Amino acid sequence: MPNTGPNRHIPKTLPDFQKHFPNDEACIDHLYSKRFPAGFVCSHCGQHEGEVGSPYFFVNRPTVYRCRNCKRDTWLTAGTIMHRSKQPLCSWFWAAFLVTSLTPGMSAIQFKKMLGIKRYETAFQMLHKLRAAMVRPERGFIGEKFPVEVDETFVGGATQGKGRGITDKVLVVGAVEVMPRRDSVMWGGRDPNLMGGTQSKHRGGHGRSILAGRLRLQVIPNRKQDTLVSFVRDNIQIGAKVKTDAWIGYEPLSKQGYDHEAVAVCGDHAKTDKHLPMIHITFGNLDAWLLGTHHGVSPKHLQAYLNEYVFRFNRRFWPMVGFDSILGIAVGALSPSYEGLYKGEWQHPGMAEKLPGSCFGG
């Protein structure tokens, strides 16, 4: 039987990780404590081990437990992104640690090399399963305490040979909270632009007196009112202050119960920088990350990369808790199959609609 005691240790370094997860048995103990924090509960009859006794376990099948009451088996990995995987649990734990602790993330090629995986397709699928676990189904609204900037951007490389005004770029809408500098202690108490320390010698992020809070990103098919208002309703608390440009797609927000502040920027960079600074900094960092780490992604998988970017962004002040968080989210998360990924049938969490075309030429 695995150790059922609480296991809340968060590894902070590679030696620390190796010490606490040296083999599959240690990984099983951690996963067991995640899935059954109050003791084993049969997934078939619902009986708790306190009522019928500890389940039977098998030496040659360490992730299978048989209920003493109904004699049916429960798989420890059932309902997780690791279920029916041929990769050992240690590889999954290493994958979660590397993907969440390295600031720029990892491409599938890097991932394959570091974990010694033979096939690129296996590494690609594992990464997308981890990305599926990065979205909490019950995640709340943003904007309860701070104003929110909302805008859209095109993601992708230049389109050639299709005529003026035609593009293969993908439209993405984003919303980010804007916090005053004095409240940054809520997000770790340190300036993200400095190497260390809690006192800033300038006025906040990029020289301003504000910092970016929580972020939401979504691939959208168009800039129509229904699309943009739906995104705002799904992600931002009713009554929040929402700052946008004067695009007609945002006009109904005031009637929807939001404190809507719209400014006609008209392509003026000075007005944009003053009215919507954080969301445009976020878009710029997103483009740099997609090109620098992944060298381009396809539109059908872009939402998965947006989910990963949001996961990192919202935990940037506590980078090492990402490992513990993603394993907790992974218990009960839906994950893509190999066929679903390569045929484009899998709908990434948060994706509004399938989109054709190419992105960054990939």
C-alpha positions in Angstrom: 0.0 0.0 0.0 1.2 3.5 -0.7 1.9 6.0 2.0 -1.4 7.8 2.6 0.0 10.5 4.8 -0.1 14.1 3.6 2.5 15.0 1.0 2.6 18.7 0.4 6.3 19.2 -0.3 7.0 21.3 -3.4 10.4 20.5 -5.0 12.3 23.7 -5.7 15.5 22.4 -7.3 16.5 19.4 -9.4 18.4 17.7 -6.5 15.3 18.3 -4.3 13.1 16.7 -7.0 15.3 13.7 -7.3 15.4 13.3 -3.6 11.6 13.2 -3.2 10.7 11.4 -6.4 13.5 8.9 -7.0 11.3 6.1 -8.4 7.8 5.2 -9.4 6.9 4.1 -5.9 7.5 7.7 -4.6 5.4 9.0 -7.5 2.6 6.6 -6.7 2.6 7.8 -3.0 2.3 11.4 -4.1 -0.5 10.6 -6.7 -2.4 8.5 -4.1 -2.4 11.3 -1.6 -3.7 13.6 -4.3 -6.5 11.4 -5.4 -7.5 9.9 -2.0 -6.5 12.6 0.6 -9.0 11.1 3.1 -8.3 7.5 2.3 -9.3 5.1 -0.5 -12.8 5.4 -1.8 -14.0 2.8 -4.3 -15.0 4.3 -7.6 -17.6 1.6 -8.2 -19.5 1.1 -4.9 -18.3 4.3 -3.1 -17.2 2.5 0.1 -14.5 4.1 2.1 -11.6 2.1 3.4 -12.5 3.1 7.0 -15.7 1.0 6.5 -14.6 -2.0 4.6 -10.8 -2.0 5.2 -7.8 -1.1 3.0 -8.1 -2.2 -0.6 -6.1 -5.2 -2.0 -3.0 -4.2 -4.0 -0.9 -6.1 -6.4 2.9 -6.1 -6.6 3.0 -6.4 -10.4 0.3 -3.8 -10.9 1.1 -1.0 -8.4 -1.4 1.5 -9.7 -4.4 -0.9 -9.3 -6.4 -1.3 -6.1 -9.2 -3.8 -5.5 -12.1 -2.9 -3.3 -12.7 -5.4 -0.4 -16.5 -4.8 -0.6 -17.3 -5.1 -4.4 -14.1 -6.8 -5.5 -13.8 -4.4 -8.4 -10.6 -2.6 -9.5 -9.8 1.1 -9.4 -6.9 2.5 -11.4 -4.9 5.2 -9.6 -4.3 6.9 -12.9 -7.9 6.6 -14.2 -9.4 10.0 -15.1 -6.0 11.6 -15.2 -3.7 12.6 -18.1 -1.5 9.7 -17.3 -4.0 6.9 -17.7 -3.1 4.1 -20.1 0.2 5.8 -20.9 3.2 3.5 -21.6 5.5 6.0 -20.1 6.5 5.4 -16.5 5.1 7.7 -13.8 8.6 9.0 -13.1 8.7 10.4 -16.7 5.4 12.1 -16.2 6.6 13.7 -12.9 9.8 14.8 -14.6 7.8 16.2 -17.4 5.5 18.2 -15.1 8.5 19.6 -13.2 10.5 20.6 -16.2 7.5 22.1 -18.1 6.3 24.2 -15.1 9.7 25.2 -13.5 11.6 26.4 -16.6 10.6 30.0 -17.3 10.4 29.8 -21.1 8.9 26.3 -21.2 10.0 23.6 -23.6 9.4 22.7 -27.2 8.6 19.1 -28.0 12.1 18.6 -29.5 13.8 19.8 -26.3 11.3 17.7 -24.2 12.1 14.6 -26.3 15.9 15.0 -25.8 15.8 15.7 -22.1 13.5 12.8 -21.1 15.1 10.3 -23.6 11.8 9.7 -25.4 12.4 7.9 -28.7 9.5 9.3 -30.8 8.7 13.0 -31.3 5.0 12.2 -31.5 5.1 10.8 -27.9 6.7 13.9 -26.6 4.3 16.1 -28.5 1.3 14.2 -27.0 2.6 14.3 -23.5 3.1 18.0 -23.7 -0.4 18.6 -24.9 -1.8 16.4 -22.2 0.0 18.5 -19.6 -1.4 21.7 -21.3 -4.9 20.2 -21.0 -4.3 19.9 -17.3 -3.2 23.6 -17.0 -6.8 24.8 -17.2 -8.9 24.6 -14.1 -12.5 23.8 -15.0 -13.7 25.8 -12.0 -11.4 28.8 -12.4 -13.1 32.0 -11.3 -13.7 35.4 -12.9 -11.1 38.1 -13.0 -11.7 41.8 -12.2 -13.3 41.4 -8.7 -10.9 44.0 -7.2 -8.9 45.5 -10.1 -9.8 47.0 -13.5 -9.3 44.8 -16.6 -7.8 45.7 -19.9 -9.3 43.9 -22.9 -8.1 44.0 -26.5 -7.5 41.7 -29.5 -4.4 40.9 -31.5 -3.4 38.9 -34.6 -0.9 36.1 -33.9 1.1 34.7 -36.8 3.6 35.4 -39.5 3.3 37.5 -42.6 0.9 36.4 -45.3 2.2 36.5 -48.8 0.6 36.2 -52.3 -3.1 36.5 -51.2 -3.8 40.1 -51.9 -4.3 43.2 -49.8 -6.3 42.8 -46.6 -6.1 39.0 -46.6 -4.3 37.3 -43.7 -3.7 33.8 -42.4 -3.0 35.2 -38.9 -5.2 34.0 -36.0 -7.3 36.4 -34.0 -6.8 36.3 -30.2 -8.6 38.2 -27.5 -7.0 38.9 -24.1 -8.0 40.3 -20.8 -5.6 41.2 -18.0 -6.1 42.7 -14.6 -4.2 45.9 -13.8 -3.0 46.3 -10.2 -1.6 49.4 -8.6 2.0 49.0 -7.5 1.3 49.2 -3.8 -0.9 46.0 -4.0 1.8 43.9 -5.6 2.5 42.2 -2.3 -0.6 40.2 -3.0 1.3 38.6 -5.9 4.6 37.8 -4.1 5.7 41.2 -2.9 8.5 41.6 -5.4 9.1 43.4 -8.6 9.1 40.9 -11.6 11.5 43.1 -13.5 14.3 42.9 -10.9 16.5 39.9 -10.1 15.6 39.9 -6.4 14.4 41.9 -3.5 11.1 43.4 -2.5 11.8 47.1 -3.0 11.6 48.7 -6.4 13.7 51.7 -7.4 11.3 52.6 -10.2 7.5 52.9 -10.5 6.6 49.3 -11.2 6.5 47.1 -14.3 8.2 48.7 -17.2 8.7 51.9 -15.3 4.9 52.3 -14.5 3.1 52.4 -11.2 1.0 49.4 -12.2 1.5 45.6 -12.5 -0.4 43.0 -14.5 -2.5 40.6 -12.5 -4.4 37.5 -13.8 -4.7 36.9 -17.5 -7.1 35.2 -19.9 -6.5 34.5 -23.6 -8.7 32.9 -26.2 -8.7 32.2 -29.9 -11.7 33.8 -31.6 -13.1 33.6 -35.1 -14.0 37.3 -35.5 -14.4 40.7 -33.8 -18.2 40.7 -33.8 -20.1 41.9 -30.7 -21.4 38.5 -29.9 -17.9 37.0 -29.8 -16.2 39.8 -27.8 -19.1 40.2 -25.3 -19.3 36.5 -24.8 -15.6 36.4 -23.9 -16.0 39.2 -21.4 -19.0 37.6 -19.8 -17.2 34.2 -19.5 -14.1 35.6 -17.9 -14.7 38.9 -16.2 -16.8 39.6 -13.1 -20.0 41.5 -13.7 -19.6 45.0 -12.4 -15.9 45.1 -13.0 -14.2 48.1 -14.6 -13.4 47.1 -18.2 -11.0 49.3 -20.3 -11.1 48.8 -24.1 -10.6 50.8 -27.3 -13.7 52.3 -29.0 -14.3 49.3 -31.3 -18.0 48.8 -31.9 -17.8 45.2 -30.7 -17.5 46.4 -27.1 -20.4 48.8 -27.1 -22.9 46.5 -25.3 -20.6 46.0 -22.2 -22.2 48.9 -20.3 -25.7 47.3 -20.8 -24.3 44.0 -19.6 -23.5 45.4 -16.2 -19.8 46.4 -16.6 -18.2 49.8 -15.9 -17.0 50.2 -19.4 -14.3 52.8 -20.2 -13.7 53.1 -24.0 -11.1 55.4 -25.6 -10.7 55.9 -29.3 -6.9 55.3 -29.7 -7.1 55.5 -33.6 -3.7 53.8 -34.0 -2.0 56.4 -31.8 0.7 54.6 -29.9 0.8 57.2 -27.1 -2.9 56.9 -26.4 -2.6 53.1 -26.6 0.3 53.1 -24.2 -1.6 55.3 -21.7 -5.0 53.6 -21.9 -4.1 49.9 -22.6 -0.5 49.4 -21.5 -0.5 46.0 -19.8 -2.5 44.0 -22.4 -0.2 45.2 -25.2 2.9 44.3 -23.2 1.4 40.9 -22.7 0.7 40.4 -26.4 4.3 41.4 -27.2 5.7 38.8 -24.7 3.3 36.2 -26.1 4.6 36.7 -29.6 8.2 36.5 -28.4 7.6 33.3 -26.4 5.8 31.6 -29.3 8.7 32.4 -31.7 11.6 32.0 -29.3 10.6 28.7 -27.7 8.4 27.0 -30.2 9.4 28.6 -33.5 5.8 28.8 -34.6 2.6 26.8 -33.9 -0.4 25.7 -35.9 -3.8 27.4 -35.5 -5.5 24.2 -34.5 -3.2 23.9 -31.4 -2.7 27.6 -30.7 -5.3 27.6 -27.9 -3.2 25.0 -26.0 -0.2 27.2 -26.2 -2.3 30.2 -25.0 -3.4 28.0 -22.0 0.2 27.2 -21.2 1.2 30.9 -21.4 -1.7 31.9 -19.1 -0.7 29.2 -16.7 2.9 30.5 -16.5 1.8 34.1 -16.4 -0.6 33.7 -13.5 2.0 31.8 -11.5 5.0 33.8 -12.4 5.5 35.1 -8.8 5.5 31.5 -7.5 7.1 29.4 -10.3 7.7 26.3 -8.2 4.1 25.8 -7.2 3.3 25.1 -10.8 4.4 21.5 -10.4 2.1 20.8 -7.5 -0.7 22.7 -9.1 -0.6 20.9 -12.5 -0.6 17.4 -10.8 -3.6 18.5 -8.7 -5.4 19.8 -11.8 -4.4 16.6 -13.7 -6.5 14.4 -11.4 -9.8 14.4 -13.3 -8.6 16.4 -16.3 -9.7 15.3 -19.8 -6.7 14.8 -22.2 -6.3 14.4 -25.9 -5.7 11.1 -27.7 -2.9 10.7 -30.3 -5.5 10.4 -33.1 -7.5 13.4 -31.9 -4.4 15.6 -31.8 -3.1 14.8 -35.3 -6.5 14.8 -37.0 -7.5 18.1 -35.3 -10.6 16.6 -33.7 -9.5 17.4 -30.1 -10.9 20.7 -28.8 -8.4 22.3 -26.5 -9.8 23.7 -23.2 -11.0 27.3 -23.7 -11.1 27.1 -27.5 -14.1 28.9 -29.0 -14.0 27.4 -32.5 -11.9 25.5 -34.9 -9.9 27.7 -37.2 -8.2 27.0 -40.6 -5.0 28.5 -41.8 -1.5 28.6 -40.5 0.3 30.4 -37.6 3.9 31.5 -37.8 4.2 29.3 -40.8 4.0 26.1 -38.7 
